[in-house]
Amino acid sequence: MAELANNSTAPAAQAIDEARRRKLLELVRGRALARPTDLAEDEVMVWPSLVVVEAVSAVVFLGILTILSVLVNAPLLERANPQQTPNPSKAPWYFLNLQELLLHMDAGLAGVIVPTLALGGIAAIPYFDRSPLGVGILGTSSKGRKIIAFSAVFTTVVLTGMILIDEVIGTGTQWGIGRYLQEEQGAPEWVGGIVLSALIMAGTIGVFVVFVKGIFRPTRRELIIALFTGFFVAYWVLAIFGTSFRGEGQELTWPWNLPLEHH
């Protein structure tokens, strides 16, 4: 009798196991696309949300530009004279930062090597920072925004101080060290103009990175934000010096001492 009972319950147990197995293998309908987070509520359409804002901004900018063109006369240069070089002879505003660098170091370093390394570093950022988190958010976090502020102040103060010191001691002599190496030690000109200038820039960037790491303990993303902020601020500080603080002979002067018109 026991054997008959066992034989009768075995098919029932197998049927239950089979039902459970089929339930485990059941297909469940999910989302159409796999996404790390649900961002549907945060998304907006390009039209009209973005395009309208851009169109309004363009109209406002055009209006301001039109009003300024009516009220303020642009200080135009005289007709080009090949027999007379303007003093100062300045590059277009977007190259004035490089022209400012040319005053302090070798032309090849300032005009070719430094811009190439800077642009190459910016292009390489996506290969070093591959995290999708925080993309498109200014500073990524509250700590990132503090790093941006610190980087902007540090770069402005240090770069301004370096320009002023170089101007007082002797522009292009790397605070007199380059002049000493050439005149006293007989070093080649490229030692002061290239090697010494590169060491000063690399040392300043190294000190900056040490400060950021020591104060903020940044992630890779935040360290890249700090370096990019330093580059961005340096670009504009050099451009402002070249635009508004360089007079005749590329000497430092106050903006109000610059001629408003060129004759």
GROMACS elastic network, one bead per residue, 0.5 to 0.9 nm:
[ bonds ]
;  ai    aj funct       b0    kb
    1     4     6  0.51008   500
    1     5     6  0.62742   500
    1     6     6  0.86877   500
    2     5     6  0.50997   500
    2     6     6  0.62096   500
    2     7     6  0.85858   500
    3     6     6  0.51098   500
    3     7     6  0.61227   500
    3     8     6  0.86098   500
    4     7     6  0.50596   500
    4     8     6  0.61415   500
    4     9     6  0.87011   500
    5     8     6  0.51206   500
    5     9     6  0.62507   500
    5    10     6  0.86650   500
    6     9     6  0.52676   500
    6    10     6  0.61401   500
    7    10     6  0.53637   500
    7    11     6  0.74067   500
    8    11     6  0.64434   500
    8    12     6  0.73252   500
    9    12     6  0.51993   500
    9    13     6  0.62392   500
    9    14     6  0.87301   500
   10    13     6  0.51532   500
   10    14     6  0.62101   500
   10    15     6  0.86086   500
   11    14     6  0.50409   500
   11    15     6  0.60915   500
   11    16     6  0.86773   500
   12    15     6  0.50755   500
   12    16     6  0.63436   500
   12    17     6  0.87569   500
   13    16     6  0.51343   500
   13    17     6  0.62666   500
   13    18     6  0.86252   500
   14    17     6  0.50748   500
   14    18     6  0.60895   500
   14    19     6  0.85811   500
   15    18     6  0.50911   500
   15    19     6  0.61937   500
   15    20     6  0.86792   500
   16    19     6  0.50943   500
   16    20     6  0.62453   500
   16    21     6  0.86192   500
   17    20     6  0.50988   500
   17    21     6  0.61253   500
   17    22     6  0.86491   500
   18    21     6  0.50051   500
   18    22     6  0.61861   500
   18    23     6  0.85776   500
   19    22     6  0.51825   500
   19    23     6  0.61954   500
   19    24     6  0.87186   500
   20    23     6  0.50387   500
   20    24     6  0.62836   500
   20    25     6  0.87801   500
   21    24     6  0.51500   500
   21    25     6  0.64117   500
   21    26     6  0.87991   500
   22    25     6  0.50815   500
   22    26     6  0.62066   500
   23    26     6  0.51511   500
   23    27     6  0.89039   500
   24    27     6  0.87140   500
   29    32     6  0.88414   500
   30    33     6  0.85671   500
   31    34     6  0.67105   500
   31    35     6  0.87235   500
   34    37     6  0.89648   500
   35    38     6  0.69211   500
   35    39     6  0.85251   500
   36    39     6  0.88387   500
   37    40     6  0.89541   500
   38    41     6  0.75520   500
   38    42     6  0.86134   500
   39    42     6  0.52876   500
   39    43     6  0.64383   500
   40    43     6  0.54371   500
   40    44     6  0.86160   500
   41    44     6  0.82762   500
   44    47     6  0.85182   500
   44    48     6  0.88933   500
   44    49     6  0.66088   500
   44    50     6  0.81772   500
   45    48     6  0.65611   500
   45    49     6  0.58866   500
   45    50     6  0.72063   500
   46    49     6  0.56116   500
   46    51     6  0.61982   500
   46    52     6  0.89100   500
   47    50     6  0.59881   500
   47    51     6  0.55629   500
   47    52     6  0.73098   500
   48    51     6  0.54755   500
   48    52     6  0.55026   500
   48    53     6  0.82153   500
   49    52     6  0.59486   500
   49    53     6  0.67564   500
   50    53     6  0.53728   500
   50    54     6  0.63184   500
   50    55     6  0.86858   500
   51    54     6  0.51066   500
   51    55     6  0.60417   500
   51    56     6  0.86099   500
   52    55     6  0.50488   500
   52    56     6  0.61380   500
   52    57     6  0.85143   500
   53    56     6  0.52412   500
   53    57     6  0.61291   500
   53    58     6  0.86074   500
   54    57     6  0.50658   500
   54    58     6  0.61241   500
   54    59     6  0.86818   500
   55    58     6  0.50989   500
   55    59     6  0.62779   500
   55    60     6  0.86989   500
   56    59     6  0.51357   500
   56    60     6  0.61895   500
   56    61     6  0.85732   500
   57    60     6  0.51524   500
   57    61     6  0.60677   500
   57    62     6  0.84923   500
   58    61     6  0.51416   500
   58    62     6  0.60404   500
   58    63     6  0.85507   500
   59    62     6  0.50762   500
   59    63     6  0.61276   500
   59    64     6  0.86970   500
   60    63     6  0.50914   500
   60    64     6  0.62644   500
   60    65     6  0.86098   500
   61    64     6  0.51816   500
   61    65     6  0.61214   500
   61    66     6  0.85555   500
   62    65     6  0.50847   500
   62    66     6  0.60687   500
   62    67     6  0.86429   500
   63    66     6  0.50912   500
   63    67     6  0.62254   500
   63    68     6  0.86578   500
   64    67     6  0.51846   500
   64    68     6  0.61984   500
   64    69     6  0.85907   500
   65    68     6  0.51806   500
   65    69     6  0.61155   500
   65    70     6  0.87075   500
   66    69     6  0.51175   500
   66    70     6  0.63409   500
   66    71     6  0.87813   500
   67    70     6  0.52119   500
   67    71     6  0.62128   500
   67    72     6  0.83742   500
   68    71     6  0.51748   500
   68    72     6  0.55184   500
   68    73     6  0.83823   500
   69    72     6  0.55500   500
   69    73     6  0.66834   500
   69    74     6  0.76598   500
   70    73     6  0.73932   500
   73    76     6  0.85290   500
   74   260     6  0.89702   500
   74   261     6  0.84998   500
   75   260     6  0.61879   500
   75   262     6  0.70013   500
   76   261     6  0.68492   500
   76   262     6  0.70365   500
   77    80     6  0.79977   500
   77   261     6  0.73656   500
   77   262     6  0.54819   500
   77   263     6  0.70022   500
   78    81     6  0.82927   500
   78   262     6  0.67431   500
   78   263     6  0.60254   500
   80    83     6  0.89798   500
   80    84     6  0.84602   500
   81    84     6  0.55637   500
   81    85     6  0.75210   500
   82    85     6  0.71147   500
   85    88     6  0.83240   500
   85    89     6  0.70166   500
   86    89     6  0.50545   500
   86    90     6  0.84322   500
   86   262     6  0.86525   500
   87    90     6  0.82997   500
   87   247     6  0.78722   500
   87   248     6  0.53490   500
   87   249     6  0.64076   500
   87   250     6  0.82345   500
   88   246     6  0.78496   500
   88   247     6  0.61426   500
   88   249     6  0.57503   500
   88   250     6  0.61470   500
   89   248     6  0.85853   500
   89   249     6  0.85595   500
   89   250     6  0.84472   500
   90    93     6  0.81844   500
   90    95     6  0.88876   500
   90    96     6  0.71264   500
   90    99     6  0.77911   500
   90   242     6  0.80716   500
   90   243     6  0.82407   500
   90   250     6  0.88381   500
   91    94     6  0.79391   500
   91    95     6  0.58361   500
   91    96     6  0.56853   500
   91    98     6  0.89791   500
   91    99     6  0.70238   500
   92    95     6  0.54999   500
   92    96     6  0.63287   500
   93    96     6  0.50710   500
   93    97     6  0.78975   500
   93   239     6  0.68633   500
   93   240     6  0.88735   500
   93   242     6  0.81212   500
   93   243     6  0.67878   500
   94    97     6  0.70623   500
   94    98     6  0.85293   500
   94   239     6  0.72212   500
   95    98     6  0.53873   500
   95    99     6  0.63524   500
   95   100     6  0.87261   500
   95   239     6  0.75667   500
   96   100     6  0.60184   500
   96   101     6  0.85661   500
   96   238     6  0.71864   500
   96   239     6  0.51035   500
   96   240     6  0.81086   500
   96   241     6  0.83031   500
   96   242     6  0.52718   500
   96   243     6  0.66886   500
   97   100     6  0.50307   500
   97   101     6  0.63593   500
   97   102     6  0.87504   500
   97   234     6  0.85024   500
   97   235     6  0.61367   500
   97   236     6  0.72863   500
   97   237     6  0.77956   500
   97   240     6  0.78320   500
   97   241     6  0.79005   500
   97   242     6  0.63509   500
   97   243     6  0.86950   500
   98   102     6  0.62515   500
   98   103     6  0.89716   500
   98   110     6  0.64444   500
   98   111     6  0.61692   500
   98   115     6  0.83558   500
   98   235     6  0.86722   500
   98   238     6  0.77170   500
   98   239     6  0.80137   500
   98   242     6  0.88420   500
   99   102     6  0.50070   500
   99   103     6  0.68423   500
   99   110     6  0.82400   500
   99   111     6  0.80359   500
   99   238     6  0.86392   500
   99   239     6  0.85894   500
   99   242     6  0.71343   500
  100   103     6  0.54791   500
  100   104     6  0.72813   500
  100   110     6  0.88856   500
  100   238     6  0.61209   500
  100   239     6  0.74120   500
  100   241     6  0.73422   500
  100   242     6  0.56008   500
  100   250     6  0.89748   500
  101   104     6  0.54027   500
  101   105     6  0.64691   500
  101   106     6  0.85943   500
  101   107     6  0.82211   500
  101   109     6  0.89511   500
  101   110     6  0.55624   500
  101   111     6  0.78568   500
  101   238     6  0.75980   500
  102   105     6  0.56061   500
  102   106     6  0.65046   500
  102   107     6  0.54467   500
  102   108     6  0.86903   500
  102   109     6  0.84181   500
  102   110     6  0.56188   500
  102   111     6  0.71093   500
  102   172     6  0.83277   500
  103   106     6  0.82262   500
  103   107     6  0.84224   500
  103   110     6  0.89407   500
  103   171     6  0.65635   500
  103   172     6  0.58042   500
  103   250     6  0.83977   500
  104   107     6  0.89399   500
  104   110     6  0.84073   500
  104   163     6  0.82158   500
  104   166     6  0.75596   500
  104   171     6  0.58819   500
  104   173     6  0.71907   500
  104   174     6  0.70846   500
  104   193     6  0.80701   500
  104   197     6  0.81845   500
  105   108     6  0.86137   500
  105   109     6  0.70032   500
  105   110     6  0.64372   500
  105   171     6  0.88222   500
  105   172     6  0.55098   500
  105   173     6  0.78921   500
  105   174     6  0.77487   500
  105   192     6  0.80321   500
  105   194     6  0.66775   500
  105   196     6  0.89215   500
  105   197     6  0.62057   500
  105   198     6  0.89118   500
  106   109     6  0.53266   500
  106   110     6  0.61604   500
  106   111     6  0.83683   500
  106   172     6  0.82721   500
  106   190     6  0.73865   500
  106   192     6  0.84095   500
  106   194     6  0.56906   500
  106   197     6  0.81079   500
  107   110     6  0.51769   500
  107   111     6  0.56064   500
  107   112     6  0.78059   500
  107   193     6  0.84142   500
  107   194     6  0.88734   500
  108   111     6  0.53136   500
  108   112     6  0.53605   500
  108   113     6  0.65240   500
  108   114     6  0.86595   500
  108   194     6  0.82916   500
  109   112     6  0.57038   500
  109   114     6  0.58831   500
  109   115     6  0.86092   500
  109   193     6  0.81411   500
  109   194     6  0.62780   500
  109   197     6  0.85059   500
  109   198     6  0.80894   500
  110   113     6  0.64097   500
  110   114     6  0.55751   500
  110   115     6  0.73038   500
  110   194     6  0.89631   500
  111   114     6  0.67536   500
  111   115     6  0.66231   500
  111   116     6  0.87061   500
  112   115     6  0.57222   500
  112   116     6  0.60182   500
  112   117     6  0.86354   500
  113   116     6  0.52069   500
  113   117     6  0.61298   500
  113   118     6  0.85497   500
  114   117     6  0.52715   500
  114   118     6  0.60881   500
  114   119     6  0.86216   500
  114   198     6  0.89955   500
  115   118     6  0.50436   500
  115   119     6  0.60218   500
  115   120     6  0.83066   500
  116   119     6  0.53243   500
  116   120     6  0.59099   500
  116   121     6  0.84433   500
  117   120     6  0.50120   500
  117   121     6  0.59719   500
  117   122     6  0.86062   500
  118   121     6  0.51489   500
  118   122     6  0.63294   500
  118   123     6  0.87093   500
  118   231     6  0.78787   500
  119   122     6  0.51055   500
  119   123     6  0.61701   500
  119   124     6  0.86161   500
  120   123     6  0.50872   500
  120   124     6  0.61890   500
  120   125     6  0.88981   500
  121   124     6  0.50727   500
  121   125     6  0.64840   500
  122   125     6  0.54056   500
  122   126     6  0.84280   500
  122   228     6  0.76448   500
  123   126     6  0.71615   500
  123   127     6  0.84561   500
  124   127     6  0.54474   500
  124   128     6  0.67813   500
  124   129     6  0.89085   500
  125   128     6  0.53071   500
  125   129     6  0.60024   500
  125   130     6  0.85458   500
  125   224     6  0.75828   500
  126   129     6  0.51713   500
  126   130     6  0.58738   500
  126   131     6  0.89381   500
  127   130     6  0.62470   500
  128   220     6  0.81732   500
  128   221     6  0.87052   500
  128   224     6  0.88955   500
  129   132     6  0.86591   500
  129   220     6  0.69832   500
  129   221     6  0.61657   500
  129   224     6  0.81165   500
  131   134     6  0.81720   500
  131   135     6  0.81317   500
  131   221     6  0.82785   500
  132   135     6  0.58206   500
  133   140     6  0.82425   500
  134   137     6  0.55437   500
  134   138     6  0.84362   500
  134   139     6  0.84444   500
  134   140     6  0.50623   500
  134   141     6  0.79693   500
  135   138     6  0.84584   500
  135   140     6  0.72295   500
  136   139     6  0.88537   500
  136   140     6  0.78539   500
  137   140     6  0.50557   500
  137   141     6  0.79507   500
  138   141     6  0.76528   500
  138   144     6  0.79499   500
  138   145     6  0.71677   500
  139   142     6  0.70337   500
  139   143     6  0.75345   500
  139   146     6  0.81511   500
  139   147     6  0.79361   500
  139   148     6  0.70082   500
  139   222     6  0.75006   500
  139   225     6  0.71112   500
  140   143     6  0.80968   500
  140   144     6  0.58112   500
  140   145     6  0.75336   500
  140   221     6  0.83549   500
  140   222     6  0.79050   500
  141   145     6  0.64407   500
  141   146     6  0.87855   500
  141   222     6  0.88491   500
  142   145     6  0.51827   500
  142   146     6  0.64301   500
  142   147     6  0.87352   500
  143   146     6  0.50459   500
  143   147     6  0.62191   500
  143   148     6  0.86982   500
  143   216     6  0.74666   500
  143   218     6  0.82412   500
  143   222     6  0.81610   500
  144   148     6  0.62906   500
  144   149     6  0.88141   500
  144   216     6  0.89896   500
  144   218     6  0.81669   500
  144   221     6  0.86729   500
  144   222     6  0.57088   500
  144   223     6  0.87871   500
  144   225     6  0.73762   500
  144   226     6  0.82084   500
  145   149     6  0.63742   500
  145   150     6  0.86681   500
  146   149     6  0.51581   500
  146   150     6  0.61767   500
  146   151     6  0.85254   500
  146   216     6  0.86797   500
  147   150     6  0.50692   500
  147   151     6  0.59471   500
  147   152     6  0.84925   500
  147   212     6  0.73882   500
  147   216     6  0.73737   500
  147   218     6  0.85480   500
  147   222     6  0.73860   500
  147   223     6  0.83987   500
  147   225     6  0.77004   500
  147   226     6  0.60546   500
  147   229     6  0.88416   500
  148   151     6  0.51378   500
  148   152     6  0.61288   500
  148   153     6  0.86913   500
  148   222     6  0.88694   500
  148   225     6  0.69976   500
  148   226     6  0.59461   500
  148   229     6  0.61914   500
  148   230     6  0.84476   500
  149   152     6  0.52151   500
  149   153     6  0.62914   500
  149   154     6  0.85472   500
  149   229     6  0.87340   500
  150   153     6  0.52925   500
  150   154     6  0.59519   500
  150   155     6  0.84464   500
  150   212     6  0.83163   500
  150   226     6  0.83172   500
  151   154     6  0.51410   500
  151   155     6  0.59462   500
  151   156     6  0.84185   500
  151   208     6  0.81753   500
  151   212     6  0.81483   500
  151   225     6  0.89559   500
  151   226     6  0.57673   500
  151   227     6  0.77441   500
  151   229     6  0.61536   500
  151   230     6  0.56494   500
  151   233     6  0.83794   500
  152   155     6  0.53639   500
  152   156     6  0.61086   500
  152   157     6  0.86195   500
  152   226     6  0.85809   500
  152   229     6  0.64100   500
  152   230     6  0.61843   500
  152   232     6  0.85593   500
  152   233     6  0.60129   500
  152   234     6  0.85847   500
  153   156     6  0.52190   500
  153   157     6  0.60890   500
  153   158     6  0.84562   500
  153   233     6  0.88251   500
  154   157     6  0.53984   500
  154   158     6  0.59905   500
  154   159     6  0.82813   500
  154   208     6  0.79015   500
  154   230     6  0.81090   500
  155   158     6  0.53552   500
  155   159     6  0.57570   500
  155   160     6  0.81592   500
  155   208     6  0.85373   500
  155   229     6  0.86266   500
  155   230     6  0.57147   500
  155   231     6  0.83863   500
  155   233     6  0.66200   500
  155   234     6  0.64076   500
  155   237     6  0.86980   500
  156   159     6  0.54448   500
  156   160     6  0.59090   500
  156   161     6  0.83971   500
  156   230     6  0.85661   500
  156   233     6  0.68577   500
  156   234     6  0.69886   500
  156   237     6  0.67003   500
  157   160     6  0.53090   500
  157   161     6  0.60475   500
  157   162     6  0.86031   500
  158   161     6  0.51051   500
  158   162     6  0.61093   500
  158   163     6  0.86791   500
  158   204     6  0.86248   500
  159   162     6  0.50847   500
  159   163     6  0.62423   500
  159   164     6  0.86661   500
  159   234     6  0.72000   500
  159   237     6  0.76990   500
  159   238     6  0.83321   500
  160   163     6  0.52256   500
  160   164     6  0.62428   500
  160   165     6  0.86388   500
  160   237     6  0.76695   500
  160   238     6  0.86662   500
  160   241     6  0.88440   500
  161   164     6  0.51593   500
  161   165     6  0.60589   500
  161   166     6  0.84718   500
  162   165     6  0.52012   500
  162   166     6  0.60532   500
  162   167     6  0.85022   500
  162   175     6  0.85047   500
  163   166     6  0.51871   500
  163   167     6  0.61170   500
  163   168     6  0.87398   500
  163   171     6  0.83239   500
  164   167     6  0.50184   500
  164   168     6  0.62288   500
  164   169     6  0.86722   500
  164   252     6  0.87104   500
  165   168     6  0.51762   500
  165   169     6  0.60987   500
  165   170     6  0.80978   500
  165   171     6  0.85454   500
  165   175     6  0.65986   500
  166   169     6  0.53568   500
  166   170     6  0.54658   500
  166   172     6  0.68899   500
  166   173     6  0.71639   500
  166   174     6  0.63499   500
  166   175     6  0.51381   500
  166   176     6  0.79827   500
  167   170     6  0.53033   500
  167   172     6  0.82390   500
  167   175     6  0.83971   500
  167   251     6  0.83155   500
  167   252     6  0.76703   500
  168   171     6  0.74628   500
  168   175     6  0.84112   500
  169   173     6  0.78196   500
  169   174     6  0.85411   500
  169   175     6  0.56839   500
  169   176     6  0.61935   500
  170   173     6  0.56480   500
  170   174     6  0.77395   500
  170   175     6  0.65729   500
  170   176     6  0.65054   500
  170   179     6  0.87863   500
  171   174     6  0.73317   500
  171   175     6  0.77267   500
  171   176     6  0.86880   500
  172   175     6  0.78086   500
  172   176     6  0.84429   500
  172   178     6  0.80815   500
  172   179     6  0.88112   500
  172   192     6  0.87959   500
  172   193     6  0.75165   500
  173   177     6  0.63943   500
  173   179     6  0.53913   500
  173   180     6  0.85397   500
  173   192     6  0.72119   500
  173   193     6  0.77405   500
  174   177     6  0.56275   500
  174   178     6  0.54887   500
  174   179     6  0.77767   500
  174   192     6  0.72527   500
  174   193     6  0.79851   500
  174   196     6  0.73891   500
  174   197     6  0.68093   500
  174   200     6  0.84045   500
  175   178     6  0.73451   500
  175   179     6  0.83899   500
  176   179     6  0.51779   500
  176   180     6  0.61950   500
  176   181     6  0.87403   500
  177   180     6  0.50858   500
  177   181     6  0.62564   500
  177   182     6  0.87236   500
  177   192     6  0.75795   500
  177   196     6  0.83717   500
  178   181     6  0.51668   500
  178   182     6  0.62660   500
  178   183     6  0.85737   500
  178   187     6  0.87694   500
  178   189     6  0.81883   500
  178   191     6  0.75604   500
  178   193     6  0.72126   500
  178   196     6  0.71646   500
  178   197     6  0.88429   500
  179   182     6  0.52268   500
  179   183     6  0.59000   500
  179   184     6  0.79040   500
  179   192     6  0.74478   500
  180   183     6  0.53490   500
  180   184     6  0.52739   500
  180   185     6  0.68474   500
  180   186     6  0.86469   500
  180   187     6  0.88686   500
  181   184     6  0.56698   500
  181   186     6  0.62708   500
  181   187     6  0.54211   500
  181   188     6  0.82480   500
  181   189     6  0.87828   500
  181   191     6  0.80787   500
  181   192     6  0.71280   500
  182   185     6  0.57065   500
  182   188     6  0.62849   500
  182   189     6  0.65106   500
  182   191     6  0.82505   500
  182   192     6  0.74517   500
  183   186     6  0.56335   500
  183   187     6  0.75992   500
  184   187     6  0.81627   500
  186   189     6  0.89554   500
  187   190     6  0.82699   500
  187   191     6  0.65212   500
  187   192     6  0.79545   500
  188   191     6  0.56016   500
  188   192     6  0.75552   500
  189   192     6  0.57439   500
  189   193     6  0.62022   500
  189   194     6  0.83041   500
  190   194     6  0.52045   500
  190   195     6  0.67794   500
  190   196     6  0.85796   500
  191   194     6  0.56732   500
  191   196     6  0.61148   500
  191   197     6  0.85448   500
  192   195     6  0.59720   500
  192   197     6  0.66576   500
  193   196     6  0.63615   500
  193   197     6  0.59152   500
  193   198     6  0.84422   500
  194   197     6  0.52736   500
  194   198     6  0.59328   500
  194   199     6  0.85327   500
  195   198     6  0.52046   500
  195   199     6  0.61813   500
  195   200     6  0.86860   500
  196   199     6  0.50824   500
  196   200     6  0.62013   500
  196   201     6  0.87216   500
  197   200     6  0.51211   500
  197   201     6  0.62876   500
  197   202     6  0.85788   500
  198   201     6  0.51904   500
  198   202     6  0.60058   500
  198   203     6  0.83635   500
  199   202     6  0.50826   500
  199   203     6  0.58129   500
  199   204     6  0.84047   500
  200   203     6  0.51183   500
  200   204     6  0.60972   500
  200   205     6  0.86430   500
  201   204     6  0.51664   500
  201   205     6  0.62423   500
  201   206     6  0.85400   500
  202   205     6  0.51883   500
  202   206     6  0.60689   500
  202   207     6  0.86672   500
  203   207     6  0.61622   500
  203   208     6  0.85248   500
  204   207     6  0.51610   500
  204   208     6  0.61609   500
  204   209     6  0.86928   500
  205   209     6  0.61990   500
  205   210     6  0.86516   500
  205   227     6  0.84155   500
  205   230     6  0.89458   500
  206   209     6  0.51430   500
  206   210     6  0.62328   500
  206   211     6  0.86851   500
  207   210     6  0.50646   500
  207   211     6  0.62179   500
  207   212     6  0.86881   500
  208   211     6  0.51783   500
  208   212     6  0.62783   500
  208   213     6  0.86611   500
  208   227     6  0.86671   500
  209   212     6  0.51223   500
  209   213     6  0.60832   500
  209   214     6  0.84204   500
  209   223     6  0.77938   500
  209   226     6  0.82471   500
  209   227     6  0.79461   500
  210   213     6  0.51943   500
  210   214     6  0.59137   500
  210   215     6  0.84585   500
  211   214     6  0.51164   500
  211   215     6  0.59734   500
  211   216     6  0.82443   500
  212   215     6  0.53600   500
  212   216     6  0.56903   500
  212   217     6  0.70731   500
  212   218     6  0.72517   500
  212   223     6  0.75434   500
  212   226     6  0.76659   500
  213   216     6  0.55712   500
  213   218     6  0.59523   500
  213   219     6  0.89860   500
  213   223     6  0.78721   500
  214   217     6  0.60050   500
  214   218     6  0.87504   500
  215   218     6  0.85269   500
  217   223     6  0.89152   500
  218   221     6  0.76753   500
  218   222     6  0.53049   500
  218   223     6  0.57456   500
  219   222     6  0.51482   500
  219   223     6  0.61677   500
  219   224     6  0.86289   500
  220   223     6  0.51550   500
  220   224     6  0.62427   500
  220   225     6  0.86187   500
  221   224     6  0.52107   500
  221   225     6  0.62372   500
  221   226     6  0.87754   500
  222   226     6  0.62343   500
  222   227     6  0.87468   500
  223   226     6  0.50208   500
  223   227     6  0.63290   500
  223   228     6  0.86285   500
  224   227     6  0.51197   500
  224   228     6  0.60555   500
  224   229     6  0.84202   500
  225   228     6  0.51975   500
  225   229     6  0.59998   500
  225   230     6  0.85446   500
  226   229     6  0.51524   500
  226   230     6  0.62150   500
  226   231     6  0.87510   500
  227   230     6  0.50712   500
  227   231     6  0.63146   500
  227   232     6  0.86893   500
  228   231     6  0.50337   500
  228   232     6  0.61054   500
  228   233     6  0.85846   500
  229   232     6  0.50413   500
  229   233     6  0.60599   500
  229   234     6  0.83833   500
  230   233     6  0.53066   500
  230   234     6  0.59854   500
  230   235     6  0.85299   500
  231   234     6  0.51215   500
  231   235     6  0.61331   500
  231   236     6  0.88721   500
  232   235     6  0.51897   500
  232   236     6  0.66531   500
  232   237     6  0.88072   500
  233   236     6  0.52926   500
  233   237     6  0.60509   500
  233   238     6  0.85619   500
  234   237     6  0.50690   500
  234   238     6  0.60400   500
  234   239     6  0.83817   500
  235   238     6  0.55387   500
  235   239     6  0.62253   500
  235   240     6  0.87623   500
  236   240     6  0.59568   500
  236   241     6  0.84988   500
  237   240     6  0.51593   500
  237   241     6  0.62607   500
  237   242     6  0.86122   500
  238   241     6  0.51787   500
  238   242     6  0.61371   500
  238   243     6  0.85307   500
  239   242     6  0.50772   500
  239   243     6  0.59588   500
  239   244     6  0.84453   500
  240   243     6  0.50302   500
  240   244     6  0.57366   500
  240   245     6  0.72484   500
  241   244     6  0.55943   500
  241   246     6  0.65443   500
  241   252     6  0.82961   500
  242   245     6  0.60729   500
  242   246     6  0.55838   500
  242   247     6  0.89909   500
  242   250     6  0.83773   500
  243   246     6  0.65875   500
  243   255     6  0.87200   500
  244   247     6  0.81703   500
  244   253     6  0.81938   500
  244   254     6  0.73627   500
  244   255     6  0.50483   500
  244   256     6  0.86258   500
  244   258     6  0.77148   500
  245   250     6  0.85930   500
  245   251     6  0.79608   500
  245   252     6  0.54049   500
  245   253     6  0.50801   500
  245   254     6  0.55549   500
  245   255     6  0.55241   500
  245   257     6  0.89605   500
  245   258     6  0.80303   500
  246   249     6  0.79928   500
  246   251     6  0.53729   500
  246   253     6  0.58190   500
  246   254     6  0.80095   500
  246   255     6  0.81062   500
  246   258     6  0.80421   500
  247   250     6  0.52023   500
  247   251     6  0.53682   500
  247   252     6  0.62626   500
  247   253     6  0.59038   500
  247   254     6  0.83515   500
  247   255     6  0.85209   500
  247   257     6  0.79879   500
  247   258     6  0.60719   500
  247   259     6  0.84538   500
  248   251     6  0.60418   500
  248   252     6  0.86280   500
  248   253     6  0.87975   500
  248   258     6  0.85075   500
  249   252     6  0.89573   500
  250   253     6  0.88139   500
  253   256     6  0.84337   500
  253   257     6  0.66777   500
  253   258     6  0.75249   500
  254   257     6  0.54494   500
  254   258     6  0.71030   500
  255   258     6  0.54782   500
  255   259     6  0.88612   500
  256   259     6  0.79274   500
  256   260     6  0.86582   500
  257   260     6  0.87953   500
  258   261     6  0.89372   500
  259   262     6  0.68220   500
